[in-house]
Amino acid sequence: HYLGVCCGAGPHHIRALAESLGRHPPASRYSVDMSRHAFFGTDQRIRKIQSDYVVKL
């Protein structure tokens, strides 16, 4: 139940790792909402041209 990281890891790295493991620490409120990201998001408001570009990546 421990996670080993290097000395260069910051709190945001630890939070991201915890979230990727399905945990939601109190600091999760500071995480970015990736569903609204211009290229990688899934929000319906993303323009079609942007989502089509992601498919090409």
Sequence and secondary structure as in RCSB ss.txt:
>XXXX:A:sequence
HYLGVCCGAGPHHIRALAESLGRHPPASRYSVDMSRHAFFGTDQRIRKIQSDYVVKL
>XXXX:A:secstr
      TT  HHHHHHHHHHTT   GGGGGS  GGG TTT   TTS HHHHHHHHH 
